[in-house]
Amino acid sequence: MIPPRFIPLIAKQVLRRRTRTLLTVGGVAVAMFLFCVVQGMQSGVAAATRRTASDDTLIVYRQNRYCPFTSRLPQHYLDRIARIDGVASVVPVQIVVNNCGASLDVVTFRGVPIDRFLPHARRSFDLLAGSLDDWQRRSDAVILGETLARRRGLSPGDSFDAAGITVHVAGVIRSREPQDQNVAYAHLDFLQRAAARGDKLVGVVTQFNVKVSDPARLDAVAAAIDAEFASDPDPTSTRSEKAFVARAAGDIVELIGFTRYLGLGCLAAVLALVANAVVLSVQDRIKEHAVLQTLGYPGGLIGRLVVAEGLFLGLLGGLAGAAAAYAFMHASLLSLSVEGLTMTISTTPAIVLIGLAISAALGVLAGIVPAIQASRREIAQCFRAV
């Protein structure tokens, strides 16, 4: 440990070569910015695709169909699904997207029946602006997820057009579920008519969202649903919501998984930058270390002062990079969508703290070798080296 009275000395040594310190801190900040962004991407993918013991939602889709444009199921399947043992509730959903491929700016319309959506909305969503009653009264009204509303700059009373459909914003909601943050909830019958474009979509939906009474029976209920419609003209493929997202975004999940190597490269860059700065700083002060030893400073204390310099540089750069990543991600509201499904990309306070802890640890690690060299160098050797 370093006594507090030595902190001004450490700060003075770090700042005496301001250009070198600025370049080192800037390099560390860039590396930690990238590291935090990568971690945000990976945590968003994990939240959207990693199934937990409490998951109780199934997605019933048309078998061998992938994009919402191609999945069509008869709406009358609703009653047969509801009768299956273990099913707590069923909601038919019409999905319309302005882009079925991977994109950072996708508008996903979800057409839902009023009587089945409103009880769930009042129970599960936080209404930030507008009114659910206004949504209920107006057929072309939509309820926007917070992320979509902020990204598009929309508020209650506005109108906008996407995927060839013009709608009126009745409210903005906040939800803990990633799939609710980037969607526009519309009336099912309105969306079926608006998206028809010559096709007969009334009485046809994209999927059914099924809540099961016991999360432990999720797979058994999914198998029972598919068995029920196996011989029908429109067979189904039923998966848990997290598994459904993972399948639809399989290529993207693999690509984002590869970014962990980018994160490791960022950490290596932090280590190299801080180590280089500390080594150069120690070499510049060999004579000063000899003077300190002459004044009675033990070698161990000199070594700890060198390690503290590495810690100071790592923390300074890590704080700047992590704070910039946090501000950028919250201002940009990035989310990656594919086939109408959303994976939120955000940097949480936990990721910022992890970044700070790692940068501090790497700063200490970078200072160990030069600290050992400085602490073991004898006084006479120091003067000869100058």
ZATOR-513184 format. One record per residue: residue number from 1; residue in one letter; x, y, z of N, C-alpha, C in turn. Coordinates in pm, whole numbers. Each point is the difference from the previous one (the first is absolute). Layout:
% ZATOR-513184
(r NUM a (X Y Z) (X Y Z) (X Y Z))
...
% end
This chain:
% ZATOR-513184
(r 1 m (84 -120 0) (-84 120 0) (88 126 0))
(r 2 i (-52 106 -62) (70 127 -8) (-61 96 102))
(r 3 p (79 58 91) (-55 100 92) (-58 117 -79))
(r 4 p (-111 58 49) (-65 109 -73) (90 119 -27))
(r 5 r (102 22 84) (85 117 -21) (84 -9 -127))
(r 6 f (9 -121 -58) (78 -16 -123) (-84 19 -126))
(r 7 i (-132 17 15) (-85 16 -118) (37 122 -83))
(r 8 p (26 119 63) (44 114 -83) (129 -27 -77))
(r 9 l (91 -76 61) (124 -34 -70) (-27 -87 -121))
(r 10 i (-90 -98 15) (-36 -88 -112) (-63 80 -112))
(r 11 a (-94 89 34) (-66 82 -101) (100 89 -72))
(r 12 k (95 54 75) (101 88 -60) (87 -78 -98))
(r 13 q (38 -122 36) (85 -80 -89) (-76 -39 -126))
(r 14 v (-129 -29 14) (-80 -37 -118) (-17 118 -94))
(r 15 l (-17 119 56) (-32 117 -82) (122 77 -47))
(r 16 r (119 -38 43) (118 78 -39) (29 -14 -148))
(r 17 r (-32 -115 -59) (12 -19 -146) (-142 0 -57))
(r 18 r (-55 120 -16) (-142 10 -29) (-38 -56 -136))
(r 19 t (85 20 -99) (-32 -52 -133) (-6 -152 1))
(r 20 r (100 -62 63) (2 -146 7) (-119 -51 81))
(r 21 t (-30 66 111) (-114 -41 82) (-130 13 -77))
(r 22 l (-15 112 -72) (-123 23 -76) (-18 -105 -108))
(r 23 l (107 -34 -70) (-9 -103 -105) (-32 -137 60))
(r 24 t (62 -31 114) (-27 -129 65) (-144 -9 48))
(r 25 v (-46 105 70) (-138 1 50) (-98 -5 -117))
(r 26 g (29 72 -109) (-88 -2 -117) (-7 -138 -62))
(r 27 g (115 -67 -11) (0 -136 -55) (-77 -97 87))
(r 28 v (19 9 132) (-74 -86 93) (-149 29 -9))
(r 29 a (-37 127 -11) (-142 36 -8) (-65 -58 -125))
(r 30 v (69 7 -114) (-55 -57 -124) (-18 -151 14))
(r 31 a (102 -66 57) (-9 -145 17) (-114 -38 94))
(r 32 m (-16 73 110) (-108 -32 94) (-136 37 -56))
(r 33 f (-7 103 -84) (-126 33 -68) (-45 -119 -85))
(r 34 l (92 -52 -81) (-33 -114 -85) (-35 -122 84))
(r 35 f (73 -22 108) (-27 -116 87) (-140 8 58))
(r 36 c (-41 118 50) (-132 15 60) (-111 -15 -104))
(r 37 v (24 51 -122) (-100 -16 -106) (-16 -148 -35))
(r 38 v (111 -71 -12) (-5 -143 -30) (-74 -74 111))
(r 39 q (30 33 125) (-70 -64 112) (-148 31 -3))
(r 40 g (-36 123 -39) (-141 35 -12) (-70 -82 -106))
(r 41 m (66 -22 -114) (-57 -83 -105) (-21 -142 49))
(r 42 q (99 -54 67) (-10 -138 46) (-106 -17 109))
(r 43 s (-11 97 89) (-102 -10 106) (-140 13 -59))
(r 44 g (-15 84 -106) (-129 13 -65) (-43 -129 -68))
(r 45 v (94 -65 -66) (-29 -128 -65) (-35 -106 105))
(r 46 a (75 -1 110) (-27 -98 106) (-139 20 60))
(r 47 a (-38 127 22) (-131 27 58) (-113 -42 -92))
(r 48 a (24 10 -131) (-106 -32 -96) (-7 -148 -34))
(r 49 t (108 -76 24) (4 -139 -48) (24 -103 110))
(r 50 r (42 41 118) (33 -99 104) (-124 -33 81))
(r 51 r (-43 -123 -11) (-121 -43 70) (27 -19 148))
(r 52 t (-97 42 83) (9 -16 145) (-113 -88 50))
(r 53 a (9 -38 126) (-100 -90 58) (-137 66 12))
(r 54 s (-4 133 -4) (-128 70 16) (-68 31 -133))
(r 55 d (63 -30 -112) (-61 29 -130) (-128 -81 -17))
(r 56 d (-108 67 -39) (-129 -69 -13) (-71 33 -131))
(r 57 t (74 50 -100) (-62 42 -126) (46 -87 -116))
(r 58 l (-96 -44 -80) (27 -77 -121) (-42 81 -122))
(r 59 i (72 -18 -110) (-36 61 -128) (-42 -112 -95))
(r 60 v (-123 6 -46) (-51 -98 -97) (10 63 -138))
(r 61 y (80 -59 -88) (28 54 -133) (-39 -103 -105))
(r 62 r (-13 45 -120) (-25 -93 -112) (126 -82 -24))
(r 63 q (-16 -130 -14) (114 -89 -19) (76 35 -128))
(r 64 n (133 -5 9) (89 26 -114) (-15 141 -56))
(r 65 r (-38 95 84) (-6 140 -39) (89 80 94))
(r 66 y (60 105 -52) (98 74 79) (-33 149 10))
(r 67 c (-30 66 -110) (-33 142 4) (-149 17 30))
(r 68 p (-39 104 75) (-143 22 25) (-85 12 -126))
(r 69 f (60 42 -111) (-76 12 -125) (-51 -136 -48))
(r 70 t (68 -108 37) (-34 -132 -53) (-76 -88 98))
(r 71 s (-2 37 127) (-69 -82 100) (-147 40 7))
(r 72 r (-88 -92 -38) (-144 27 5) (-72 -119 63))
(r 73 l (-71 30 108) (-75 -102 71) (-146 44 14))
(r 74 p (-94 -93 -14) (-142 36 19) (-25 49 142))
(r 75 q (-73 107 11) (-26 57 132) (-86 -94 86))
(r 76 h (-77 -88 -64) (-86 -91 78) (80 -107 74))
(r 77 y (131 -10 -24) (84 -89 81) (-5 41 148))
(r 78 l (-39 124 26) (-1 53 136) (-75 -90 96))
(r 79 d (-121 -41 -35) (-81 -81 91) (61 -137 26))
(r 80 r (59 -59 -101) (60 -133 18) (125 7 87))
(r 81 i (78 106 -16) (119 16 85) (-42 22 145))
(r 82 a (-104 81 21) (-45 32 136) (-47 -124 75))
(r 83 r (-47 -102 -73) (-50 -122 66) (111 -97 39))
(r 84 i (122 23 -46) (110 -92 31) (38 14 147))
(r 85 d (23 -113 65) (34 -2 142) (133 74 24))
(r 86 g (-3 91 97) (120 76 34) (3 140 -58))
(r 87 v (-92 31 -91) (-5 133 -60) (-82 93 90))
(r 88 a (61 112 39) (-70 96 86) (-72 106 -82))
(r 89 s (61 47 -108) (-62 102 -84) (62 -3 -139))
(r 90 v (-75 48 -99) (47 3 -139) (-35 136 -60))
(r 91 v (96 59 -70) (-23 127 -68) (41 -14 -147))
(r 92 p (-93 16 -94) (36 0 -141) (68 132 -35))
(r 93 v (108 -7 -79) (80 120 -30) (28 6 -150))
(r 94 q (-26 116 -58) (37 27 -139) (126 86 2))
(r 95 i (107 -45 -64) (127 72 -3) (20 63 -137))
(r 96 v (32 128 -2) (35 70 -124) (127 80 28))
(r 97 v (102 -19 -83) (127 73 20) (35 75 -129))
(r 98 n (75 109 18) (44 75 -118) (127 -58 -59))
(r 99 n (62 -95 71) (120 -65 -51) (15 -134 71))
(r 100 c (-3 -109 -77) (7 -132 61) (144 -44 29))
(r 101 g (97 67 -61) (139 -34 23) (54 68 125))
(r 102 a (129 -21 24) (64 60 117) (20 149 -24))
(r 103 s (-39 81 99) (8 144 -13) (0 63 138))
(r 104 l (57 123 8) (0 76 124) (-122 91 12))
(r 105 d (-81 10 -105) (-117 88 4) (-119 -70 -63))
(r 106 v (-58 -93 73) (-116 -75 -46) (-123 42 82))
(r 107 v (-111 23 -69) (-127 24 67) (-81 -128 -10))
(r 108 t (-35 -56 114) (-77 -124 6) (-139 28 52))
(r 109 f (-99 -21 -85) (-140 12 43) (-46 -135 52))
(r 110 r (-68 2 112) (-64 -120 55) (-149 26 14))
(r 111 g (-78 -67 -83) (-144 12 10) (-53 -98 103))
(r 112 v (-71 50 100) (-51 -84 109) (-147 33 25))
(r 113 p (-80 -98 42) (-141 28 33) (-11 83 127))
(r 114 i (-89 96 -1) (-14 94 112) (-28 -73 131))
(r 115 d (-96 -93 -2) (-44 -63 125) (109 -84 65))
(r 116 r (94 -50 -79) (107 -83 57) (125 82 33))
(r 117 f (16 115 -66) (121 79 21) (-12 93 121))
(r 118 l (-113 66 17) (-13 102 103) (26 -53 142))
(r 119 p (-56 -115 41) (31 -50 135) (149 -25 20))
(r 120 h (66 -55 -104) (144 -24 9) (76 132 7))
(r 121 a (-41 99 -81) (69 128 -3) (-9 71 135))
(r 122 r (-117 1 60) (-18 68 129) (77 -70 112))
(r 123 r (21 -129 -16) (70 -77 103) (151 3 -18))
(r 124 s (48 3 -124) (142 -24 -27) (77 124 -45))
(r 125 f (-67 103 -51) (69 116 -56) (-13 121 92))
(r 126 d (101 86 -8) (-7 131 63) (-33 101 -110))
(r 127 l (-112 69 13) (-41 99 -100) (73 130 28))
(r 128 l (89 39 -93) (80 121 17) (-72 124 -49))
(r 129 a (-80 -14 -103) (-71 115 -57) (-121 -51 -77))
(r 130 g (-102 86 -15) (-118 -40 -76) (-100 -77 84))
(r 131 s (-88 -73 -68) (-108 -69 68) (-35 -130 -72))
(r 132 l (-19 -105 78) (-45 -127 -57) (-145 10 -48))
(r 133 d (-77 86 65) (-138 19 -44) (-5 63 -139))
(r 134 d (92 94 -27) (7 60 -134) (35 -105 -104))
(r 135 w (90 -90 36) (36 -108 -93) (-122 -89 -27))
(r 136 q (-77 -25 102) (-117 -86 -15) (-107 64 -88))
(r 137 r (-17 133 10) (-107 68 -73) (32 19 -148))
(r 138 r (126 18 -36) (34 34 -138) (59 -121 -71))
(r 139 s (-56 -39 -113) (40 -124 -67) (142 6 -57))
(r 140 d (48 117 -41) (134 9 -59) (105 42 102))
(r 141 a (-34 -6 128) (93 41 105) (99 -112 32))
(r 142 v (119 40 47) (102 -96 41) (57 41 136))
(r 143 i (48 -99 73) (75 20 123) (144 -34 -30))
(r 144 l (91 95 22) (141 -18 -35) (82 -42 121))
(r 145 g (97 -88 -24) (102 -27 100) (89 122 16))
(r 146 e (57 16 119) (78 121 30) (118 19 -95))
(r 147 t (69 -108 -32) (117 12 -86) (-37 48 -140))
(r 148 l (-106 -58 -56) (-44 43 -133) (-46 145 1))
(r 149 a (-74 40 104) (-48 137 7) (115 100 8))
(r 150 r (98 -30 83) (114 93 14) (85 2 -126))
(r 151 r (20 -116 -61) (84 -5 -121) (-63 78 -115))
(r 152 r (-130 -8 -12) (-70 70 -108) (-48 139 40))
(r 153 g (19 38 127) (-43 131 45) (-151 16 0))
(r 154 l (-72 -106 39) (-146 1 -5) (-59 13 139))
(r 155 s (-116 65 9) (-71 16 125) (-150 -10 -28))
(r 156 p (-83 -18 104) (-145 -10 -22) (-54 120 -80))
(r 157 g (-86 -30 -97) (-55 102 -88) (67 6 -135))
(r 158 d (121 -57 -12) (71 -2 -128) (-53 -110 -90))
(r 159 s (27 15 -129) (-28 -105 -98) (128 -32 -73))
(r 160 f (15 -125 -41) (117 -36 -80) (-35 -115 -93))
(r 161 d (87 -20 -97) (-22 -103 -102) (119 -94 -2))
(r 162 a (-28 -129 -4) (104 -102 -13) (-61 -122 -65))
(r 163 a (75 -66 -85) (-46 -119 -71) (-129 28 -77))
(r 164 g (-19 126 -43) (-118 36 -77) (-125 16 84))
(r 165 i (14 7 133) (-115 11 90) (12 130 80))
(r 166 t (-103 81 -3) (-3 126 75) (-81 -18 127))
(r 167 v (60 38 113) (-65 -22 130) (11 125 85))
(r 168 h (-82 1 105) (-6 110 96) (55 -51 134))
(r 169 v (90 76 62) (60 -40 127) (-94 37 114))
(r 170 a (-45 -101 74) (-90 23 114) (72 -4 133))
(r 171 g (115 -66 7) (71 -10 127) (138 -59 -16))
(r 172 v (79 14 106) (136 -55 3) (13 -80 129))
(r 173 i (54 -122 -11) (11 -89 115) (145 -37 26))
(r 174 r (25 -44 122) (131 -55 37) (-23 -142 50))
(r 175 s (89 -90 -42) (-13 -141 38) (137 -58 31))
(r 176 r (3 -100 86) (126 -69 29) (37 -99 -110))
(r 177 e (-95 -33 -87) (26 -96 -107) (59 71 -122))
(r 178 p (114 -47 -52) (61 66 -117) (-93 7 -120))
(r 179 q (-84 -102 -20) (-87 -3 -117) (-110 106 5))
(r 180 d (-30 54 118) (-105 101 11) (53 142 -16))
(r 181 q (131 17 6) (57 134 -1) (10 61 -138))
(r 182 n (-6 -83 -103) (27 50 -135) (-114 -31 -96))
(r 183 v (-124 -6 51) (-114 -37 -84) (-109 106 8))
(r 184 a (-94 -11 -96) (-120 83 1) (-119 -95 6))
(r 185 y (-73 3 111) (-117 -85 16) (-120 66 -67))
(r 186 a (-60 -72 -96) (-114 51 -75) (-120 -93 20))
(r 187 h (-117 44 -45) (-119 -84 3) (15 -112 -104))
(r 188 l (-32 -121 38) (19 -115 -89) (-77 16 -131))
(r 189 d (-129 33 8) (-79 9 -123) (48 114 -90))
(r 190 f (44 112 60) (52 111 -80) (127 -43 -74))
(r 191 l (91 -66 70) (127 -38 -62) (-21 -106 -108))
(r 192 q (-94 -90 23) (-29 -100 -103) (-50 65 -128))
(r 193 r (-86 99 13) (-50 68 -120) (107 89 -64))
(r 194 a (76 72 83) (100 93 -52) (113 -73 -71))
(r 195 a (32 -122 46) (111 -74 -59) (-44 -95 -111))
(r 196 a (-130 -5 -30) (-50 -98 -96) (57 21 -139))
(r 197 r (-14 122 -55) (54 31 -133) (-42 -103 -104))
(r 198 g (-127 -29 0) (-53 -95 -98) (-8 -142 51))
(r 199 d (73 -32 108) (-7 -134 57) (-116 -9 99))
(r 200 k (-46 -119 24) (-106 -22 97) (63 -33 135))
(r 201 l (21 106 81) (65 -19 129) (-98 7 117))
(r 202 v (-124 38 -25) (-98 0 109) (-26 -146 41))
(r 203 g (15 -26 129) (-12 -137 48) (130 -77 -4))
(r 204 v (109 69 -39) (132 -63 -6) (95 80 89))
(r 205 v (83 -69 77) (98 67 86) (138 -57 -27))
(r 206 t (100 72 49) (139 -43 -17) (37 -107 101))
(r 207 q (-44 18 124) (41 -92 107) (-100 9 115))
(r 208 f (17 -92 95) (-74 3 125) (101 7 114))
(r 209 n (-22 92 93) (81 8 121) (-75 -74 111))
(r 210 v (62 -102 52) (-66 -88 97) (70 9 135))
(r 211 k (-79 26 104) (50 -5 137) (-37 -135 60))
(r 212 v (99 -67 61) (-27 -129 63) (-18 18 149))
(r 213 s (-78 -88 60) (-28 12 143) (118 -41 87))
(r 214 d (88 -86 -52) (116 -48 76) (124 7 -89))
(r 215 p (96 89 29) (120 10 -84) (75 -131 -17))
(r 216 a (-13 -91 97) (70 -128 -9) (-57 -87 -113))
(r 217 r (-123 30 -45) (-64 -79 -105) (10 69 -137))
(r 218 l (89 96 -14) (9 79 -123) (21 -89 -122))
(r 219 d (96 -90 8) (30 -87 -115) (-114 -98 -27))
(r 220 a (-63 -53 106) (-109 -95 -18) (-120 66 -66))
(r 221 v (-32 122 39) (-113 71 -61) (32 33 -146))
(r 222 a (124 38 -28) (40 29 -138) (-18 -123 -88))
(r 223 a (42 -115 49) (-16 -125 -76) (-147 -33 -22))
(r 224 a (-83 25 101) (-144 -30 -12) (-66 91 -104))
(r 225 i (40 125 -7) (-56 92 -99) (36 -45 -141))
(r 226 d (125 -34 -23) (42 -44 -133) (-68 -130 -39))
(r 227 a (-21 -90 97) (-69 -126 -30) (-146 25 -37))
(r 228 e (-61 100 61) (-140 33 -28) (-21 39 -146))
(r 229 f (99 69 -59) (-18 51 -136) (89 -72 -103))
(r 230 a (57 -112 38) (93 -70 -89) (-65 -44 -130))
(r 231 s (-128 -34 2) (-69 -50 -119) (-81 108 -72))
(r 232 d (5 122 50) (-75 110 -61) (74 56 -121))
(r 233 p (-69 73 -89) (68 61 -115) (106 102 41))
(r 234 d (-14 56 120) (97 99 50) (60 -51 131))
(r 235 p (97 -92 -8) (63 -52 122) (80 110 70))
(r 236 t (26 -21 127) (66 103 81) (139 -46 47))
(r 237 s (79 99 39) (129 -24 64) (3 88 124))
(r 238 t (5 -61 118) (-13 74 126) (129 -6 80))
(r 239 r (46 116 41) (122 9 80) (-21 100 113))
(r 240 s (86 -7 100) (-1 104 102) (41 132 -65))
(r 241 e (-42 110 59) (29 130 -60) (151 22 -17))
(r 242 k (79 -37 100) (145 19 -8) (60 -89 -110))
(r 243 a (-48 -125 -10) (50 -89 -105) (-42 49 -138))
(r 244 f (-118 60 -8) (-49 54 -127) (89 114 -46))
(r 245 v (37 89 91) (90 111 -34) (137 -54 -41))
(r 246 a (50 -98 75) (132 -56 -30) (3 -64 -138))
(r 247 r (-110 -68 -39) (-3 -61 -133) (-5 105 -110))
(r 248 a (-87 100 19) (-16 102 -104) (127 81 -19))
(r 249 a (73 24 108) (119 84 -7) (127 -82 15))
(r 250 g (-4 -124 -45) (114 -90 20) (131 54 -54))
(r 251 d (-2 52 -123) (124 53 -60) (51 121 76))
(r 252 i (-92 86 41) (41 119 73) (56 -37 137))
(r 253 v (-61 -98 65) (48 -44 130) (144 -52 -12))
(r 254 e (27 -77 -105) (137 -50 -21) (96 114 -27))
(r 255 l (-45 99 -78) (87 113 -32) (33 81 124))
(r 256 i (-101 26 82) (24 76 123) (84 -82 98))
(r 257 g (-18 -132 -1) (85 -85 83) (146 12 -37))
(r 258 f (25 22 -131) (139 15 -45) (63 128 54))
(r 259 t (-84 100 34) (54 127 47) (69 -13 135))
(r 260 r (-15 -112 69) (72 -16 126) (151 6 -23))
(r 261 y (44 -42 -121) (143 11 -30) (42 145 -16))
(r 262 l (-92 84 -51) (27 143 -5) (15 55 141))
(r 263 g (-85 -46 92) (10 44 138) (132 -40 62))
(r 264 l (47 -122 -27) (130 -42 52) (113 83 -59))
(r 265 g (-13 35 -129) (100 86 -62) (4 137 65))
(r 266 c (-116 53 39) (-5 129 69) (74 -8 134))
(r 267 l (-20 -109 72) (68 -16 129) (151 -11 -19))
(r 268 a (43 -71 -104) (143 -9 -29) (57 138 -32))
(r 269 a (-77 81 -73) (45 135 -34) (16 86 126))
(r 270 v (-94 -13 94) (11 74 126) (127 -39 74))
(r 271 l (25 -130 10) (119 -48 69) (126 53 -65))
(r 272 a (8 -5 -133) (120 45 -71) (20 150 15))
(r 273 l (-107 77 -10) (11 146 9) (48 44 139))
(r 274 v (-62 -54 104) (38 40 135) (141 -49 33))
(r 275 a (33 -122 -40) (134 -53 27) (106 85 -68))
(r 276 n (-24 39 -124) (96 84 -71) (19 134 70))
(r 277 a (-109 62 44) (10 129 68) (76 -12 132))
(r 278 v (-27 -105 77) (65 -17 129) (150 -29 -18))
(r 279 v (34 -85 -96) (140 -32 -25) (77 126 -38))
(r 280 l (-55 81 -89) (68 123 -41) (11 96 118))
(r 281 s (-104 7 83) (4 88 116) (108 -43 98))
(r 282 v (14 -129 24) (102 -51 92) (140 27 -54))
(r 283 q (20 -19 -129) (130 25 -60) (39 147 11))
(r 284 d (-99 89 -11) (29 144 12) (41 39 141))
(r 285 r (-37 -81 100) (18 42 139) (97 -91 77))
(r 286 i (92 -59 -69) (96 -88 69) (81 79 103))
(r 287 k (46 121 -40) (78 82 93) (-86 42 119))
(r 288 e (-124 34 -26) (-89 41 108) (-22 -114 99))
(r 289 h (-12 -122 -51) (-16 -114 90) (124 -18 88))
(r 290 a (118 30 -56) (123 -9 80) (-2 103 112))
(r 291 v (-48 120 -32) (-9 105 102) (-99 -41 109))
(r 292 l (-114 -58 -41) (-98 -44 98) (58 -108 91))
(r 293 q (79 -92 -57) (62 -104 83) (101 63 97))
(r 294 t (71 103 -47) (96 68 86) (-70 67 118))
(r 295 l (-122 51 -25) (-77 66 105) (-70 -98 93))
(r 296 g (14 -130 -29) (-54 -99 91) (-125 -71 -49))
(r 297 y (-40 25 -124) (-118 -70 -54) (37 -145 -27))
(r 298 p (-69 -97 57) (33 -140 -29) (-39 -38 -142))
(r 299 g (66 -103 -52) (-27 -45 -137) (-144 -43 -19))
(r 300 g (-58 -63 105) (-138 -44 -12) (-96 116 -20))
(r 301 l (23 111 68) (-86 117 -15) (13 59 -141))
(r 302 i (123 6 -51) (20 52 -135) (-75 -88 -101))
(r 303 g (6 -132 20) (-71 -92 -88) (-151 23 6))
(r 304 r (-52 21 122) (-145 23 12) (-42 131 -65))
(r 305 l (89 101 7) (-30 127 -68) (-10 -19 -151))
(r 306 v (87 -86 -55) (-4 -27 -144) (-128 -73 -37))
(r 307 v (-39 -99 80) (-125 -73 -25) (-118 95 8))
(r 308 a (4 93 94) (-109 95 15) (-13 89 -123))
(r 309 e (111 32 -65) (-7 77 -124) (-77 -77 -108))
(r 310 g (29 -130 -12) (-73 -82 -96) (-149 -5 33))
(r 311 l (-31 -13 131) (-140 -1 43) (-68 132 -35))
(r 312 f (70 111 22) (-55 132 -29) (-29 16 -149))
(r 313 l (92 -41 -85) (-21 11 -145) (-115 -90 -45))
(r 314 g (-4 -123 53) (-107 -91 -40) (-137 51 40))
(r 315 l (-10 51 124) (-129 50 47) (-44 124 -77))
(r 316 l (94 90 -27) (-34 123 -70) (-51 -30 -141))
(r 317 g (74 -84 -74) (-43 -37 -135) (-126 -84 2))
(r 318 g (-10 -94 95) (-117 -86 8) (-126 79 32))
(r 319 l (12 97 91) (-115 83 35) (-49 81 -120))
(r 320 a (95 58 -74) (-38 80 -117) (-66 -87 -106))
(r 321 g (58 -116 -30) (-56 -88 -103) (-133 -58 38))
(r 322 a (-14 -48 125) (-126 -61 45) (-112 104 6))
(r 323 a (33 120 49) (-102 105 6) (-45 40 -140))
(r 324 a (94 9 -94) (-37 35 -138) (-87 -108 -62))
(r 325 a (32 -128 26) (-81 -109 -53) (-141 3 57))
(r 326 y (-11 26 131) (-131 5 64) (-85 112 -59))
(r 327 a (61 119 -16) (-73 114 -54) (-40 -25 -146))
(r 328 f (92 -56 -78) (-27 -24 -142) (-113 -100 -19))
(r 329 m (3 -110 74) (-101 -104 -17) (-138 47 44))
(r 330 h (-5 80 105) (-130 48 45) (-54 111 -90))
(r 331 a (89 75 -63) (-46 105 -91) (-42 -56 -136))
(r 332 s (71 -104 -46) (-26 -54 -134) (-116 -99 -3))
(r 333 l (-33 -63 116) (-113 -96 8) (11 -108 -107))
(r 334 l (116 -62 -9) (22 -102 -102) (-72 -128 36))
(r 335 s (-61 -61 -100) (-59 -133 16) (10 -69 -135))
(r 336 l (32 -126 3) (17 -78 -122) (-124 -86 -20))
(r 337 s (-65 16 -115) (-123 -75 -27) (18 -89 -121))
(r 338 v (-63 -116 6) (0 -92 -113) (-131 -79 5))
(r 339 e (-69 -7 -114) (-128 -69 -10) (-101 49 104))
(r 340 g (5 129 31) (-95 57 95) (34 -24 145))
(r 341 l (115 -58 29) (43 -27 137) (115 93 34))
(r 342 t (6 41 125) (92 105 41) (98 -49 106))
(r 343 m (125 42 -17) (103 -20 102) (55 137 37))
(r 344 t (-21 40 123) (41 133 45) (150 3 26))
(r 345 i (64 106 -47) (143 21 23) (13 117 97))
(r 346 s (41 -27 121) (11 107 99) (112 -30 99))
(r 347 t (61 107 50) (105 -14 100) (-60 34 136))
(r 348 t (-3 -97 89) (-60 19 131) (105 49 100))
(r 349 p (-43 54 114) (98 39 103) (89 -116 42))
(r 350 a (-53 -120 -1) (82 -117 37) (116 -18 -97))
(r 351 i (-26 19 -130) (106 -12 -99) (103 109 18))
(r 352 v (-43 121 33) (93 111 26) (89 -35 118))
(r 353 l (-58 -52 108) (80 -36 117) (98 -112 -32))
(r 354 i (-45 -97 -80) (91 -108 -40) (116 56 -82))
(r 355 g (-31 93 -92) (105 62 -79) (101 74 86))
(r 356 l (-49 73 99) (89 73 91) (88 -97 80))
(r 357 a (-61 -107 50) (76 -97 78) (109 -66 -85))
(r 358 i (-35 -33 -125) (98 -65 -88) (113 97 -35))
(r 359 s (-33 125 -31) (104 97 -35) (92 26 119))
(r 360 a (-58 3 122) (83 17 119) (93 -120 20))
(r 361 a (-56 -119 -16) (81 -121 16) (112 -7 -104))
(r 362 l (-32 37 -124) (102 -1 -104) (106 106 26))
(r 363 g (-42 115 56) (98 104 35) (97 -50 105))
(r 364 v (-51 -70 101) (88 -58 104) (92 -105 -62))
(r 365 l (-58 -86 -85) (81 -104 -63) (110 59 -87))
(r 366 a (-33 109 -71) (99 63 -87) (115 62 79))
(r 367 g (-26 37 124) (104 64 79) (87 -95 82))
(r 368 i (-36 -128 3) (72 -93 89) (146 -18 -42))
(r 369 v (24 -29 -128) (138 -27 -44) (89 122 17))
(r 370 p (-37 119 -51) (87 117 24) (12 33 149))
(r 371 a (-103 -30 81) (9 26 143) (105 -90 64))
(r 372 i (2 -126 -41) (101 -92 54) (140 46 -38))
(r 373 q (16 41 -124) (131 48 -45) (43 123 79))
(r 374 a (-94 95 21) (35 122 72) (32 -27 146))
(r 375 s (-72 -93 62) (20 -28 143) (130 -76 26))
(r 376 r (50 -74 -97) (120 -80 19) (128 69 -47))
(r 377 r (-14 113 -65) (118 70 -53) (73 69 114))
(r 378 e (130 -25 12) (80 59 107) (32 145 -32))
(r 379 i (37 76 106) (25 144 -16) (113 24 -99))
(r 380 a (110 -71 16) (116 20 -88) (-36 -33 -144))
(r 381 q (-77 -105 -19) (-44 -39 -135) (-86 109 -62))
(r 382 c (-83 64 82) (-87 108 -50) (85 116 -52))
(r 383 f (101 37 72) (83 115 -43) (83 -36 -123))
(r 384 r (43 -126 -11) (75 -41 -116) (-89 -4 -124))
(r 385 a (-130 -26 20) (-93 -12 -115) (-36 136 -57))
(r 386 v (28 109 73) (-38 134 -46) (106 55 -97))
% end
